[in-house]
């Protein structure tokens, strides 16, 4: 049975109980901005926050994204002390691999930007890739980049830690409740319409992940967010041999090895296939993933897949998330468009979302992250295209 809200009105209603929504509620509660209500149409971890591979990296194409990622890595390092949950965050690095000179040239440019932000990443040759990724076919890669302080965590204890923390701070979290619309009679947010009825609020945070575009449109806002389904699998366990996350630039193939020995990874979806409904898996994904892994590791040919699943990315045209209050509907705050990398950027991004709710100034460039950027005439600004792994 679904519980009802304890109140008829809240300072803020956060839509989405994933990593972004819960972190936002946590920062708001710490600022004393209650009462706060978090709503989610599913169960805890039913969205992308419970369906990702746990990668957390700081290798990006733009300084703005790198700064958010670096702050987030620092937050995950102290997560156990702050929340009392072990998220098994191991900074064993990310290795991006290139197959030709064009890809390697792109990684060199990324490396220069990353190093310019004070991170000790480096360009590596094929021999160094082989040292970091034992067993990879030497003739399958030309070189790559490596940043040791990137890492991998286990998503579920992070969600549970935040869930328990926000509830301890007095935040209400109701699961299985859908937000069906926004009530804005005076041109600003006055309430959210839900499957439980109308709930009054002056602030609605759209942290609905793959459903955020749908929620924005229900609020009468034209947004460019596009939902795409990405798939992932886990194999039977192998003797531990791989420390870093490995990402191939050409097709977005990524994989890591869990502490139990499983190979967990995915690959960019086929551009020729429409996004299918549901969160199952497809033969197309399994075939392309198998070809990708076996092409790099012929010894994986007989490796069995134990399970496969999928989740939704929330993509924007320029690859940057959407963070901040929408001027077209005061009180409606965006915390979406993370393109499947919400977990990587959540701690730092959610702080900025909370500041937007509180009306505090932001250090984020609105031309890169603001909701209004897509309507700017003649816009010619950076894009973030390292949307891999």
Beta strands, then each sheet from edge to edge (+ up, - down):
strand 1: 9-15
strand 2: 36-40
strand 3: 55-56
strand 4: 94-98
strand 5: 122-125
strand 6: 143-147
strand 7: 151-152
strand 8: 172-175
strand 9: 179-183
strand 10: 191-194
strand 11: 197-206
strand 12: 226-235
strand 13: 245-248
strand 14: 254-257
strand 15: 263-266
strand 16: 305-315
strand 17: 322-325
strand 18: 332-336
sheet 1: 8+ 2+ 1+ 11+ 10- 9+
sheet 2: 8+ 2+ 1+ 11+ 18+ 17-
sheet 3: 3+ 7-
sheet 4: 5+ 6- 4+ 13+ 14- 15+ 12- 16+
end
